[in-house]
Amino acid sequence: MILEAVMLHVRDGLEEEYEEAFRKASGIISSMRGYVSHELQRCLEVKGKYLLLVRWETLEDHTIGFRESAEYQEWKQLLHHFYAPFPTVEHFSKVEL
């Protein structure tokens, strides 16, 4: 399993609109092959800062299956205009202890 982690910065004053758009976009990502789960966390200290965590079965489910899909274009249209600066996406795998 892969964890996608993204620190998001939403333009000032658009937080409520962003959260509503993200609710709509959640249906897109959750329908994708290899999707396991996702959550959006709002930062308590910094207004407009969010953490998105998405679990995928494989890295390719995200980087190819989702990112190269028609559904991703809809995701982009709903969400990408809220971000300033545009976020960096990172992927992690669990360390077995």
N, C-alpha and C positions, 0 to 999 in steps of 0.2 A: 504494500500500500504506500502511496505517495501523498505527502501533505504539501499542498500549494499554499504559500503564505504571502499576502500582499498588504503592505501598509498603504492606505489610501488617504489622500488629502482632498477633501471636497471644498470647492470654492465657497467663500464666506457668504452666509445667508441662504445657501441652497440645501442645507442639511435635511430639512423635512421633505423637500421635493426629491432629493436623492434617495432617501429611505423608501419613499413610495415607489420610485422607479425600480429600486433594487427588489422590492417585493414582487413586482411584475417579472423582473429578470430571473428571479429564483426559479420560476417554472421552466425557463429555458435550460438553465444549467442542470437542473435536477433530472431532465429528460435524456441527458446525454449518456451514451454507452461508456461504461467504466466509472461513472459518477457514483460516489459512495455517500457523501454528506457535505454540507457546508454550513458555515455560520458567519455572521457579520457582527463584529463587536464595536461599540462606540467608545472612544477614549473619554475618560472622566476628566482628565487634566487639560486636554487640548481640543478646543472646539473645532469640529470639522475633520477630525482625525479618526479613521476607522481601521480595523484589522479584519481582513477577509481570510478565512481558512477554508480550504476545499480539500476534501479527501477523494483521491482517484485510485482506481485499481492499479494503473500503470502510468508512467510519465507520458507515454504516447497517447493515452486516452485524453490527456489535457492538451499536449503540444500539437498533436496531429488531429485526433478525433474531434476535439472541440474547436481548437483555434482555426482549423481549416474547413469548418462547416458553415453552412448557410445560417444556422442558428447563432453562430458567433457574430455574424454581421448584425443581427437583430440585437444581441447583447451589447455590442459596441454602440449602436444607435441609441439605445436606452441609457447607457451609463457613462461612456467615455468623455462626454462633454462636461461632466461635473468635476473632473480631476485637474488639479493644478498643484504641483507638477504631475505629469503622467507617471503612474506607479511602476516600480520594478517588481517583477514576479520572481519568486524563488521557490524551489522545490526541495523537500526534505524527506528523508527516510528514517524510520524509527531505529534508534540504537537499542539493541536488546541487552538488558542488564542482568 
